């Protein structure tokens, strides 16, 4: 995964620093040992699927964002990112229900 590993490495470091998280904080949030995160960021190891999954959960982004295949919504406010993070954990049926509620709210506010 060396090419993708570089993309993941860059994303993890940039996102961790953007959030002001230390490696220890990311280790806590992701349930990945701090030494494994250090090896990942330094390029000594590539992430496994388990590590990718844990990082995506910690950052609240899909794995495809970590792999650089979809852009990260960095232009969103912290509140919007939190909302999106929670939304992405919902089952499809709940997502559709929430979307309907939000659409209803925006339509009623325009009237």
N, C-alpha and C positions, 0 to 999 in steps of 0.2 A: 504494500500500500504506500510505498515511499512518496509518490506524487501526491496522493490524497493525504498521506500522513503530514506532509508539509502544510497543506491547506488547513487541516485540523489543528496542527500546532499553532499556526498563525492566528486562527480564530480563537482558540482557547486562551492564548496569552493576551490578545487584544481585548477580548470580552472580560477576562478576569481583571485586567488593569482598568478597563472602562468602569467596572463596577466597584473598583477599589478593594478587591478581594486579594488576600494573600493566598499562597499555595495551600496553607493550612485551612483557610476558610473554604476554598474550593474542595479540598479533601473532605471536609465535614459535609458540605452541601451535596457532594456527589457519591460519597461512600467509596472513594478511591484513595488508597494510601498515598500520602504526600510524596513519598519517594517515587512512586509510579508516575505521578503527575510531573514531578521534576524531570524524570527520564523522558517523558513524552514531550515536554516543552523544550528540552535541550536537544531533541532529535536522536536520543539514544534508543528509543523504542517507538514503534508504531502502535496506534490504539487498536484494541480488539473490539469486536462488536459489543461486548459487555461494557467496555469503557465508553464507547460512543453513546450507548444507550444511557448510561449514568450521567455523562456530561450533558446530553441533550435535556435530560430531566432537570439537572441542576441549573442550567441556563434558561430552561423553559422554551427551547427551540427544537424543531424537528431535526433528526439526524442529518437530513439532506442539507440543512443549513451548515452544520459542522463540516460537511464534505464539500461545501462551496457550490452546491448545485441549485441552491435557492438563496436569494438575498435575505439578509437579516434585517428586520424592521428597526434599524437603529435610529430612524428619524422619529420613532414613537416616544412619547413621554414615558416615564417610569410607570405611571398609573395605567397607561394603555398597554405597555408590555406585560404588566401583571395581569391585566384582564385577558389578554391574548394567551398568556401562559396557562391560566386557569381554563379558558375556553378549550384549548387544545387537549386537555386531559379528559374532557367530557366524551361520553359515547355519542355516536352520530345522531341519535334521536334527540338527545338533550341539546346538541349543537343546533339542530334545526329549530327546536323550540325557542332557544335563546335568540337566535337570529330573527325569528318571527316577532318576539317581544321587542327587540331593538328596532326593527322596521316599524312596528306599530307605534312606538314612542316617537320616532322621528317624523312619521306622517302626522300624528296628532299635534306635535309641536309646530308644524308648518301651518296648520289650519287656523 
